[in-house]
Amino acid sequence: MRFSLKRLLNGFPRFDYRVWILIAGRLLSQLGTGFTLFYAPIFFANQVGLSATAVGLGIGSGSIAGIVGRVVGGSLADSPRWGRRWTLLVSAAVSALADVFLAVATDFPIFLTGNLLMGLGIGLYWPATEAVVVDLTTVDQRHEAFAITRLGDSVGLGLGVVLGGAVISLTGAYRALFVLDGISFVVFFGVVYWAIAETLDPQNLNPDMSEGWKVALRDRALLTYAVVNSLLTTYLAHVNSGLPLYFTRFVPSGSGVGFTEATVSALFSWHIVLTVLTQLPIIKVLRPFSQPHALMVSSGLWSLGFVLMWVTGVVPSGNLWWAVLALSVMAIATVAYTPSASSLVVGLAPVAFRGVYLSVNSLCWAVGYFVGPALGGWAMDQPPAIAHGFWLASALSILVCIGILQSLEIMLKQAPTES
């Protein structure tokens, strides 16, 4: 069968061209993030000479700044004075400035400043970028649109990690990674400035920036969703923070206990690749389901993944294959979760307050990525019995998620909201 570009393009959803431009910009931005994600802690602890505690404190401060950024970003994205476009531009500028500080940091105050600015920039980014996607798509397109944008994020992040590792292997120039990251934010700034016009509908403006938060904090369905979303993002954080330590400290291998760094890297590369490959097929499978039911499917997959992770640590042999299976299930759980969560929030949001509602969604990520690493880190510092049991406890906690989602489903049926 001959290759047909037209046939290939016909297989993609027909979004507004600006959605595709935004996806390309997000891919470039996440490419830069991938350059620094795994290598910044290593560089500042091992080469700059900061203590591990100082590095952890600096990175953690970025999460706190990110909370502030998300609150402010949601309000600015809905503001007639600012809107989505200018919020994205400020986000890119602040993030690029953060890389300047990180690229020259030789002591803790400059390192801390860089992380605070980066957290603020990322916090401003998320509510605005998701609001743009909503503004430019129809109700029927949004599930796929969120899936495609997440796909762009995943591809960019995965490529960034691989290319960042190549730069380090070839040159050892860690500081070059921050320069490349800064350049990616400058490119993203240019993409937004030249190709993305303001998408905020002038007919749905509310000049009172605090009104959106008053409405959101009185929305029982949104607050109920926020609880379960914070739990699900905690599970995502476990994958990024707890699993690498579990693999290297507690999982039996042929040479004793613990996979090698190369094996762990290969496992997480597989996890990222499978996330990319299954994004669109899983979304098509889940399309007939309501968002709460899709999140229940994701929750069930998380529970299965955690059980398989426990098996990985306790079986006497074949641990690598159990690890592959566990990470595969978790990849599909992630794919089922992220677009469904964003679509659910959009369905709850009044048109005038989409930025604020998406800010609440983003705040759940900040909570999950604050709680998850702390909880997972504590468990991995414990004796093997507790470290192994941590995954079974996580699997059982899914029952809470499913119970909350069932309550949310009832709420949505009793009080349908506009999309």
VEXGU-604537 format. One record per residue (C-alpha): x, y, z; residue in three letters; residue number from 1. Coordinates in steps of 0.1 Angstrom, whole numbers, plus 5000, padded with zeros to 4 digits. Each point is the difference from the previous one (the first is absolute). Layout:
BEGIN
[[X; Y; Z]; 'ALA'; NUM]
...
//
This chain:
BEGIN
[[5000; 5000; 5000]; 'MET'; 1]
[[5015; 5033; 4990]; 'ARG'; 2]
[[5005; 5027; 5025]; 'PHE'; 3]
[[4973; 5027; 4998]; 'SER'; 4]
[[5006; 5033; 5018]; 'LEU'; 5]
[[4963; 5009; 4994]; 'LYS'; 6]
[[4988; 4968; 5016]; 'ARG'; 7]
[[5023; 5005; 5030]; 'LEU'; 8]
[[4988; 5036; 5005]; 'LEU'; 9]
[[4963; 4988; 4997]; 'ASN'; 10]
[[5007; 4978; 5030]; 'GLY'; 11]
[[5005; 5029; 5023]; 'PHE'; 12]
[[4971; 5019; 5016]; 'PRO'; 13]
[[4990; 5032; 4982]; 'ARG'; 14]
[[5007; 5027; 5025]; 'PHE'; 15]
[[5004; 5037; 4996]; 'ASP'; 16]
[[5035; 5006; 4986]; 'TYR'; 17]
[[5009; 5020; 5031]; 'ARG'; 18]
[[4996; 4969; 5021]; 'VAL'; 19]
[[5026; 4982; 4980]; 'TRP'; 20]
[[5023; 5030; 5002]; 'ILE'; 21]
[[4995; 5001; 5038]; 'LEU'; 22]
[[5008; 4962; 5002]; 'ILE'; 23]
[[5032; 5006; 4980]; 'ALA'; 24]
[[5009; 5028; 5024]; 'GLY'; 25]
[[4993; 4978; 5030]; 'ARG'; 26]
[[5021; 4972; 4986]; 'LEU'; 27]
[[5030; 5024; 4996]; 'LEU'; 28]
[[4994; 5013; 5036]; 'SER'; 29]
[[4999; 4965; 5015]; 'GLN'; 30]
[[5031; 4991; 4980]; 'LEU'; 31]
[[5019; 5026; 5019]; 'GLY'; 32]
[[4984; 4988; 5033]; 'THR'; 33]
[[5012; 4965; 4992]; 'GLY'; 34]
[[5036; 5013; 4997]; 'PHE'; 35]
[[5000; 5010; 5037]; 'THR'; 36]
[[4974; 4978; 5017]; 'LEU'; 37]
[[5023; 4971; 5011]; 'PHE'; 38]
[[5033; 5018; 4998]; 'TYR'; 39]
[[4996; 5031; 5020]; 'ALA'; 40]
[[5001; 4983; 5035]; 'PRO'; 41]
[[5031; 4980; 4990]; 'ILE'; 42]
[[5018; 5030; 4987]; 'PHE'; 43]
[[4993; 5023; 5030]; 'PHE'; 44]
[[5007; 4973; 5026]; 'ALA'; 45]
[[5030; 4983; 4984]; 'ASN'; 46]
[[5018; 5028; 4981]; 'GLN'; 47]
[[4989; 5033; 5015]; 'VAL'; 48]
[[5003; 4986; 5035]; 'GLY'; 49]
[[4966; 5008; 5015]; 'LEU'; 50]
[[4988; 4975; 5026]; 'SER'; 51]
[[4973; 4976; 4990]; 'ALA'; 52]
[[4978; 5017; 5026]; 'THR'; 53]
[[5006; 5034; 4984]; 'ALA'; 54]
[[4993; 4986; 4965]; 'VAL'; 55]
[[4967; 4984; 5013]; 'GLY'; 56]
[[4990; 5032; 5017]; 'LEU'; 57]
[[5007; 5021; 4969]; 'GLY'; 58]
[[4980; 4977; 4977]; 'ILE'; 59]
[[4972; 4997; 5025]; 'GLY'; 60]
[[4998; 5038; 5002]; 'SER'; 61]
[[4992; 5000; 4963]; 'GLY'; 62]
[[4968; 4979; 5008]; 'SER'; 63]
[[4989; 5027; 5025]; 'ILE'; 64]
[[5006; 5027; 4975]; 'ALA'; 65]
[[4981; 4979; 4975]; 'GLY'; 66]
[[4969; 5001; 5022]; 'ILE'; 67]
[[5001; 5038; 5000]; 'VAL'; 68]
[[5005; 5000; 4963]; 'GLY'; 69]
[[4970; 4978; 4994]; 'ARG'; 70]
[[4977; 5021; 5021]; 'VAL'; 71]
[[5012; 5032; 4983]; 'VAL'; 72]
[[5001; 4984; 4966]; 'GLY'; 73]
[[4964; 4988; 5001]; 'GLY'; 74]
[[4988; 5035; 5009]; 'SER'; 75]
[[5022; 5017; 4974]; 'LEU'; 76]
[[4988; 4976; 4973]; 'ALA'; 77]
[[4964; 5010; 5006]; 'ASP'; 78]
[[5008; 5037; 5004]; 'SER'; 79]
[[4990; 5024; 4971]; 'PRO'; 80]
[[5032; 5020; 5007]; 'ARG'; 81]
[[5023; 4970; 4997]; 'TRP'; 82]
[[4983; 4970; 4984]; 'GLY'; 83]
[[5015; 4966; 4989]; 'ARG'; 84]
[[5026; 5014; 4976]; 'ARG'; 85]
[[5018; 5025; 5022]; 'TRP'; 86]
[[4999; 4975; 5029]; 'THR'; 87]
[[5019; 4975; 4978]; 'LEU'; 88]
[[5025; 5026; 4989]; 'LEU'; 89]
[[5007; 5010; 5036]; 'VAL'; 90]
[[5004; 4964; 5009]; 'SER'; 91]
[[5025; 4993; 4973]; 'ALA'; 92]
[[5020; 5032; 5009]; 'ALA'; 93]
[[5001; 4991; 5037]; 'VAL'; 94]
[[5011; 4964; 4992]; 'SER'; 95]
[[5028; 5012; 4977]; 'ALA'; 96]
[[5012; 5024; 5027]; 'LEU'; 97]
[[5000; 4971; 5024]; 'ALA'; 98]
[[5024; 4981; 4978]; 'ASP'; 99]
[[5024; 5030; 4999]; 'VAL'; 100]
[[5002; 4998; 5038]; 'PHE'; 101]
[[5004; 4962; 5000]; 'LEU'; 102]
[[5027; 5001; 4972]; 'ALA'; 103]
[[5022; 5024; 5021]; 'VAL'; 104]
[[4991; 4987; 5035]; 'ALA'; 105]
[[5031; 4992; 5022]; 'THR'; 106]
[[4983; 5004; 5034]; 'ASP'; 107]
[[4967; 4992; 5017]; 'PHE'; 108]
[[4983; 5035; 4998]; 'PRO'; 109]
[[5004; 5002; 4962]; 'ILE'; 110]
[[4989; 4963; 4997]; 'PHE'; 111]
[[4970; 5007; 5021]; 'LEU'; 112]
[[4991; 5031; 4980]; 'THR'; 113]
[[5001; 4980; 4968]; 'GLY'; 114]
[[4977; 4973; 5014]; 'ASN'; 115]
[[4975; 5026; 5013]; 'LEU'; 116]
[[4998; 5017; 4966]; 'LEU'; 117]
[[4997; 4966; 4982]; 'MET'; 118]
[[4972; 4989; 5023]; 'GLY'; 119]
[[4982; 5033; 4995]; 'LEU'; 120]
[[5004; 4999; 4962]; 'GLY'; 121]
[[4987; 4964; 4998]; 'ILE'; 122]
[[4971; 5009; 5023]; 'GLY'; 123]
[[4990; 5029; 4978]; 'LEU'; 124]
[[5002; 4977; 4969]; 'TYR'; 125]
[[4976; 4971; 5007]; 'TRP'; 126]
[[4966; 5017; 5005]; 'PRO'; 127]
[[5006; 5023; 4971]; 'ALA'; 128]
[[5012; 4974; 4975]; 'THR'; 129]
[[4971; 4976; 5008]; 'GLU'; 130]
[[4975; 5029; 4998]; 'ALA'; 131]
[[5013; 5007; 4964]; 'VAL'; 132]
[[4994; 4964; 4990]; 'VAL'; 133]
[[4964; 5002; 5014]; 'VAL'; 134]
[[4994; 5033; 4982]; 'ASP'; 135]
[[5011; 4987; 4966]; 'LEU'; 136]
[[4981; 4967; 5001]; 'THR'; 137]
[[4964; 4987; 5000]; 'THR'; 138]
[[4986; 4979; 5028]; 'VAL'; 139]
[[5004; 4969; 4979]; 'ASP'; 140]
[[5036; 5007; 4992]; 'GLN'; 141]
[[5013; 5009; 5034]; 'ARG'; 142]
[[5007; 4965; 5013]; 'HIS'; 143]
[[5023; 4993; 4969]; 'GLU'; 144]
[[5014; 5035; 5002]; 'ALA'; 145]
[[5012; 4995; 5036]; 'PHE'; 146]
[[5014; 4966; 4990]; 'ALA'; 147]
[[5019; 5014; 4971]; 'ILE'; 148]
[[5014; 5029; 5021]; 'THR'; 149]
[[5011; 4975; 5026]; 'ARG'; 150]
[[5016; 4979; 4973]; 'LEU'; 151]
[[5020; 5030; 4989]; 'GLY'; 152]
[[5011; 5006; 5036]; 'ASP'; 153]
[[5010; 4963; 5004]; 'SER'; 154]
[[5019; 4999; 4967]; 'VAL'; 155]
[[5019; 5032; 5008]; 'GLY'; 156]
[[5008; 4989; 5036]; 'LEU'; 157]
[[5012; 4966; 4988]; 'GLY'; 158]
[[5022; 5014; 4973]; 'LEU'; 159]
[[5013; 5026; 5024]; 'GLY'; 160]
[[5011; 4974; 5025]; 'VAL'; 161]
[[5017; 4979; 4973]; 'VAL'; 162]
[[5017; 5030; 4984]; 'LEU'; 163]
[[5010; 5015; 5034]; 'GLY'; 164]
[[5017; 4967; 5008]; 'GLY'; 165]
[[5018; 5001; 4967]; 'ALA'; 166]
[[5013; 5035; 5006]; 'VAL'; 167]
[[5013; 4990; 5035]; 'ILE'; 168]
[[5016; 4968; 4986]; 'SER'; 169]
[[5018; 5018; 4972]; 'LEU'; 170]
[[5009; 5033; 5016]; 'THR'; 171]
[[4994; 4998; 5038]; 'GLY'; 172]
[[4987; 5036; 4996]; 'ALA'; 173]
[[4970; 5000; 5024]; 'TYR'; 174]
[[4996; 5038; 4999]; 'ARG'; 175]
[[4994; 4997; 4962]; 'ALA'; 176]
[[4968; 4982; 5009]; 'LEU'; 177]
[[4986; 5031; 5017]; 'PHE'; 178]
[[5010; 5021; 4970]; 'VAL'; 179]
[[4981; 4976; 4977]; 'LEU'; 180]
[[4970; 5000; 5023]; 'ASP'; 181]
[[5000; 5038; 5000]; 'GLY'; 182]
[[5002; 5001; 4962]; 'ILE'; 183]
[[4970; 4976; 4998]; 'SER'; 184]
[[4979; 5025; 5021]; 'PHE'; 185]
[[5011; 5029; 4978]; 'VAL'; 186]
[[4988; 4980; 4969]; 'VAL'; 187]
[[4967; 4992; 5018]; 'PHE'; 188]
[[4997; 5038; 5007]; 'PHE'; 189]
[[5005; 5007; 4963]; 'GLY'; 190]
[[4974; 4973; 4990]; 'VAL'; 191]
[[4974; 5015; 5023]; 'VAL'; 192]
[[5008; 5036; 4990]; 'TYR'; 193]
[[4999; 4995; 4963]; 'TRP'; 194]
[[4975; 4972; 4995]; 'ALA'; 195]
[[4975; 4999; 5028]; 'ILE'; 196]
[[4975; 5029; 5002]; 'ALA'; 197]
[[4980; 5006; 5031]; 'GLU'; 198]
[[4973; 4973; 5004]; 'THR'; 199]
[[4981; 5015; 5029]; 'LEU'; 200]
[[4964; 5007; 4988]; 'ASP'; 201]
[[4992; 5037; 5006]; 'PRO'; 202]
[[4964; 4990; 5005]; 'GLN'; 203]
[[5008; 4979; 5030]; 'ASN'; 204]
[[5022; 5023; 5020]; 'LEU'; 205]
[[4997; 5007; 5037]; 'ASN'; 206]
[[5020; 5031; 5012]; 'PRO'; 207]
[[5000; 4987; 5036]; 'ASP'; 208]
[[5031; 4977; 5003]; 'MET'; 209]
[[4989; 4987; 5034]; 'SER'; 210]
[[4965; 4990; 4988]; 'GLU'; 211]
[[5013; 4968; 4983]; 'GLY'; 212]
[[5016; 4987; 5032]; 'TRP'; 213]
[[4968; 5008; 5020]; 'LYS'; 214]
[[4980; 4979; 4975]; 'VAL'; 215]
[[5026; 4972; 4999]; 'ALA'; 216]
[[5002; 4997; 5037]; 'LEU'; 217]
[[4962; 4996; 5003]; 'ARG'; 218]
[[4999; 4973; 4973]; 'ASP'; 219]
[[4995; 4967; 5019]; 'ARG'; 220]
[[5007; 4979; 4969]; 'ALA'; 221]
[[5033; 5018; 4993]; 'LEU'; 222]
[[5011; 4997; 5036]; 'LEU'; 223]
[[4991; 4963; 5000]; 'THR'; 224]
[[5019; 4995; 4968]; 'TYR'; 225]
[[5030; 5018; 5015]; 'ALA'; 226]
[[5003; 4975; 5028]; 'VAL'; 227]
[[5002; 4970; 4977]; 'VAL'; 228]
[[5022; 5019; 4974]; 'ASN'; 229]
[[5025; 5007; 5028]; 'SER'; 230]
[[5001; 4963; 5008]; 'LEU'; 231]
[[5006; 4991; 4964]; 'LEU'; 232]
[[5028; 5025; 4995]; 'THR'; 233]
[[5016; 4986; 5032]; 'THR'; 234]
[[5001; 4966; 4982]; 'TYR'; 235]
[[5017; 5016; 4970]; 'LEU'; 236]
[[5025; 5016; 5023]; 'ALA'; 237]
[[5007; 4965; 5015]; 'HIS'; 238]
[[5012; 4989; 4966]; 'VAL'; 239]
[[5024; 5028; 4996]; 'ASN'; 240]
[[5014; 5001; 5036]; 'SER'; 241]
[[4994; 4967; 5018]; 'GLY'; 242]
[[5005; 4975; 4973]; 'LEU'; 243]
[[5036; 5008; 4991]; 'PRO'; 244]
[[5010; 4996; 5036]; 'LEU'; 245]
[[4979; 4968; 5003]; 'TYR'; 246]
[[5017; 4985; 4969]; 'PHE'; 247]
[[5035; 5008; 5012]; 'THR'; 248]
[[4996; 4990; 5037]; 'ARG'; 249]
[[4974; 4973; 5005]; 'PHE'; 250]
[[4994; 4980; 4968]; 'VAL'; 251]
[[5020; 4968; 4997]; 'PRO'; 252]
[[5022; 4996; 4969]; 'SER'; 253]
[[5025; 4975; 4987]; 'GLY'; 254]
[[5029; 5016; 5018]; 'SER'; 255]
[[4982; 5006; 5034]; 'GLY'; 256]
[[4976; 5027; 5008]; 'VAL'; 257]
[[4993; 5030; 4978]; 'GLY'; 258]
[[4998; 5006; 4962]; 'PHE'; 259]
[[5029; 5019; 4985]; 'THR'; 260]
[[4996; 5036; 4989]; 'GLU'; 261]
[[5001; 4989; 4963]; 'ALA'; 262]
[[4971; 4976; 5007]; 'THR'; 263]
[[4980; 5026; 5018]; 'VAL'; 264]
[[5005; 5024; 4971]; 'SER'; 265]
[[4989; 4974; 4975]; 'ALA'; 266]
[[4969; 4993; 5020]; 'LEU'; 267]
[[4989; 5036; 5002]; 'PHE'; 268]
[[5008; 5005; 4963]; 'SER'; 269]
[[4976; 4972; 4993]; 'TRP'; 270]
[[4974; 5016; 5023]; 'HIS'; 271]
[[5002; 5033; 4980]; 'ILE'; 272]
[[5000; 4982; 4966]; 'VAL'; 273]
[[4968; 4980; 5009]; 'LEU'; 274]
[[4983; 5032; 5013]; 'THR'; 275]
[[5006; 5016; 4966]; 'VAL'; 276]
[[4989; 4970; 4980]; 'LEU'; 277]
[[4968; 4993; 5019]; 'THR'; 278]
[[4988; 5036; 5005]; 'GLN'; 279]
[[4976; 5002; 4970]; 'LEU'; 280]
[[4988; 4963; 5000]; 'PRO'; 281]
[[4991; 5001; 5037]; 'ILE'; 282]
[[4981; 5033; 4995]; 'ILE'; 283]
[[4980; 4984; 4972]; 'LYS'; 284]
[[4991; 4970; 5022]; 'VAL'; 285]
[[4989; 5022; 5029]; 'LEU'; 286]
[[4980; 5025; 4978]; 'ARG'; 287]
[[4966; 4983; 5008]; 'PRO'; 288]
[[5006; 5003; 5037]; 'PHE'; 289]
[[4992; 5030; 5022]; 'SER'; 290]
[[5030; 5018; 5015]; 'GLN'; 291]
[[4994; 4986; 5035]; 'PRO'; 292]
[[4998; 4965; 4986]; 'HIS'; 293]
[[5032; 5005; 4979]; 'ALA'; 294]
[[5017; 5011; 5032]; 'LEU'; 295]
[[4987; 4969; 5017]; 'MET'; 296]
[[5016; 4979; 4973]; 'VAL'; 297]
[[5033; 5019; 5006]; 'SER'; 298]
[[4997; 4995; 5037]; 'SER'; 299]
[[4995; 4962; 4995]; 'GLY'; 300]
[[5031; 4999; 4978]; 'LEU'; 301]
[[5020; 5019; 5027]; 'TRP'; 302]
[[4989; 4974; 5026]; 'SER'; 303]
[[5011; 4972; 4977]; 'LEU'; 304]
[[5033; 5017; 4992]; 'GLY'; 305]
[[5008; 5004; 5037]; 'PHE'; 306]
[[4992; 4964; 5007]; 'VAL'; 307]
[[5023; 4990; 4972]; 'LEU'; 308]
[[5027; 5022; 5014]; 'MET'; 309]
[[4997; 4982; 5034]; 'TRP'; 310]
[[5004; 4967; 4981]; 'VAL'; 311]
[[5031; 5014; 4983]; 'THR'; 312]
[[5016; 5005; 5034]; 'GLY'; 313]
[[4991; 4967; 5017]; 'VAL'; 314]
[[5003; 4974; 4973]; 'VAL'; 315]
[[5034; 4982; 5001]; 'PRO'; 316]
[[5006; 5001; 4962]; 'SER'; 317]
[[4987; 5015; 4968]; 'GLY'; 318]
[[4999; 5034; 5017]; 'ASN'; 319]
[[5009; 5020; 4969]; 'LEU'; 320]
[[4970; 4987; 4980]; 'TRP'; 321]
[[4976; 5007; 5029]; 'TRP'; 322]
[[5015; 5035; 5001]; 'ALA'; 323]
[[4993; 5004; 4963]; 'VAL'; 324]
[[4964; 4988; 5004]; 'LEU'; 325]
[[4994; 5023; 5030]; 'ALA'; 326]
[[5013; 5031; 4982]; 'LEU'; 327]
[[4980; 4991; 4969]; 'SER'; 328]
[[4968; 4999; 5020]; 'VAL'; 329]
[[5009; 5033; 5017]; 'MET'; 330]
[[5007; 5016; 4966]; 'ALA'; 331]
[[4965; 4991; 4988]; 'ILE'; 332]
[[4985; 5012; 5033]; 'ALA'; 333]
[[5017; 5034; 4994]; 'THR'; 334]
[[4987; 5002; 4965]; 'VAL'; 335]
[[4965; 4993; 5011]; 'ALA'; 336]
[[5002; 5026; 5028]; 'TYR'; 337]
[[5015; 5032; 4987]; 'THR'; 338]
[[4976; 5009; 4971]; 'PRO'; 339]
[[4969; 4988; 5019]; 'SER'; 340]
[[5009; 5022; 5030]; 'ALA'; 341]
[[5004; 5031; 4979]; 'SER'; 342]
[[4968; 4994; 4981]; 'SER'; 343]
[[4980; 4995; 5032]; 'LEU'; 344]
[[5012; 5033; 5014]; 'VAL'; 345]
[[4991; 5018; 4967]; 'VAL'; 346]
[[4965; 4984; 5002]; 'GLY'; 347]
[[4995; 5014; 5035]; 'LEU'; 348]
[[5014; 5035; 4992]; 'ALA'; 349]
[[4978; 5030; 4992]; 'PRO'; 350]
[[5014; 5015; 4967]; 'VAL'; 351]
[[5011; 5032; 5017]; 'ALA'; 352]
[[5020; 4982; 5026]; 'PHE'; 353]
[[5018; 4972; 4981]; 'ARG'; 354]
[[5034; 5013; 5009]; 'GLY'; 355]
[[4992; 4999; 5038]; 'VAL'; 356]
[[4985; 4965; 4997]; 'TYR'; 357]
[[5030; 4987; 4981]; 'LEU'; 358]
[[5021; 5017; 5026]; 'SER'; 359]
[[4983; 4978; 5027]; 'VAL'; 360]
[[5008; 4970; 4978]; 'ASN'; 361]
[[5036; 5010; 4998]; 'SER'; 362]
[[5002; 5007; 5037]; 'LEU'; 363]
[[4991; 4963; 5006]; 'CYS'; 364]
[[5033; 4992; 4981]; 'TRP'; 365]
[[5019; 5022; 5023]; 'ALA'; 366]
[[4985; 4983; 5031]; 'VAL'; 367]
[[5007; 4966; 4986]; 'GLY'; 368]
[[5036; 5007; 4991]; 'TYR'; 369]
[[5005; 5015; 5034]; 'PHE'; 370]
[[4985; 4971; 5020]; 'VAL'; 371]
[[5011; 4971; 4976]; 'GLY'; 372]
[[5038; 5005; 5002]; 'PRO'; 373]
[[4999; 5006; 5038]; 'ALA'; 374]
[[4979; 4969; 5006]; 'LEU'; 375]
[[5018; 4978; 4976]; 'GLY'; 376]
[[5034; 5012; 5013]; 'GLY'; 377]
[[4990; 4992; 5035]; 'TRP'; 378]
[[4989; 4964; 4990]; 'ALA'; 379]
[[5032; 4994; 4981]; 'MET'; 380]
[[5021; 5009; 5031]; 'ASP'; 381]
[[4982; 4973; 5020]; 'GLN'; 382]
[[5008; 4963; 5004]; 'PRO'; 383]
[[4992; 4977; 4970]; 'PRO'; 384]
[[4967; 4988; 5015]; 'ALA'; 385]
[[4986; 5036; 5001]; 'ILE'; 386]
[[5014; 5009; 4966]; 'ALA'; 387]
[[4983; 4970; 4984]; 'HIS'; 388]
[[4968; 5006; 5020]; 'GLY'; 389]
[[4999; 5036; 4988]; 'PHE'; 390]
[[4989; 4988; 4965]; 'TRP'; 391]
[[4972; 4978; 5015]; 'LEU'; 392]
[[4988; 5030; 5021]; 'ALA'; 393]
[[5000; 5022; 4969]; 'SER'; 394]
[[4979; 4973; 4982]; 'ALA'; 395]
[[4975; 4999; 5028]; 'LEU'; 396]
[[4997; 5038; 5001]; 'SER'; 397]
[[4985; 4998; 4965]; 'ILE'; 398]
[[4968; 4990; 5016]; 'LEU'; 399]
[[4997; 5035; 5014]; 'VAL'; 400]
[[5004; 5014; 4965]; 'CYS'; 401]
[[4973; 4978; 4985]; 'ILE'; 402]
[[4976; 5008; 5028]; 'GLY'; 403]
[[5005; 5038; 4995]; 'ILE'; 404]
[[4996; 4996; 4962]; 'LEU'; 405]
[[4967; 4981; 5005]; 'GLN'; 406]
[[4988; 5029; 5022]; 'SER'; 407]
[[5011; 5025; 4973]; 'LEU'; 408]
[[4982; 4981; 4973]; 'GLU'; 409]
[[4968; 5003; 5020]; 'ILE'; 410]
[[5005; 5037; 5005]; 'MET'; 411]
[[5005; 5006; 4963]; 'LEU'; 412]
[[4969; 4981; 4991]; 'LYS'; 413]
[[4979; 5019; 5025]; 'GLN'; 414]
[[5014; 5034; 4991]; 'ALA'; 415]
[[5012; 5000; 4963]; 'PRO'; 416]
[[5024; 5028; 4992]; 'THR'; 417]
[[5007; 5019; 4968]; 'GLU'; 418]
[[5030; 4991; 4979]; 'SER'; 419]
//
